[in-house]
């Protein structure tokens, strides 16, 4: 991504502007480009909307620096290996304090 995406501003605009929301859902790539947000070659944007009865869980791509042993530790409840929030994946010691 060539520009920092202000995720909060995009979501707030989608909440307040039904035409923008529909445009974002229909063709997120073009809509973001119109905002000056250029994504890399070959990157596909898929915009979905949660409702009262449908919630989407986004699985982030696996960080290249996380081992299978680290993943097993995370599954077993060790929060110091990695913390995942909707906007970022933090890895390393004490990741819950830096994320």
N, C-alpha and C positions, 0 to 999 in steps of 0.2 A: 504494500500500500504506500503510495507516495505522499499522502498527507495524513495527518493524524485525524482519525474519525472521531467526532464528538458524538459518541453513542447516545448520551443523555439528550442532547439537543435534537437528534434525529427522532428518538422515541417520543419526546415531548411534542414535536411538530406533528408526528403521525397521530398522536392522541387528539390534537386540537384541530387538525386540518384533514377532513375525510378524503378530499381529493388527493392530497399528498400520500396519505396512507394507502389508498387504492393503487396509486402509481408505484409506490414502493413495493407493494405485494405483487403487482402485475409484472413489473420490470425493474427490480432493484438495481441492477447494473447500470441502466441508463439513468435512473433517478439519482443515484449517488454520483454519477459522472456529471450530471447537471449541477450538483452542489460543489463540484470541484474536487471530488474524491475519486482518485484514479487508482484502480486496483491493478495488480500485475497481469501481464499477459497470461491468458488461460485460466484466470481465476473466475469462478462462477459464484454469483451471489444468489442465495435463496432466502427470501424473506417470508416468514410465517408469523401468524398472530395467535397468541393464546386467547382462549375464551373461558367462560366459567366452567365449561365441560371438557375442554381440550387444553392440555398443557404440554409443551414441547420440551424435551430434555436434549440439550445439545452436547454431544460428546466431542470434546476438543481433541485435536490431533495429539498423538503421543509425543512428548518432548524427546529429542534424540539423546539427551543425557540422563535418562532414567533407566535403570537396569531392571531385569525381571525380579531380582531380589528386593529392590525398592518397591516394586508394584505389589509383591506379596506382603511386605511390611505395611503398606497402605491399606490393603484389604483387611489386614489384621488389626487395623486401628491406630497405626503409628502416624500422628499428625506432623511429626518433625521432618518427614521425608518430602511431602508434597502437600500443598493446599491448592484447591481449585475453587475459583469464584466464577461467576458468569462472565467476567471480563479478562481473566488471566489465569495462568498456571504458574505457580511458584514452586521451585524445587530447591532442595538443599536443607542443611541444618536450620532448625527454627523457622521454617518457611511460614508457619502460622503467624509469626511476628513481623514478617516483611511483606506479606501479601495483602 
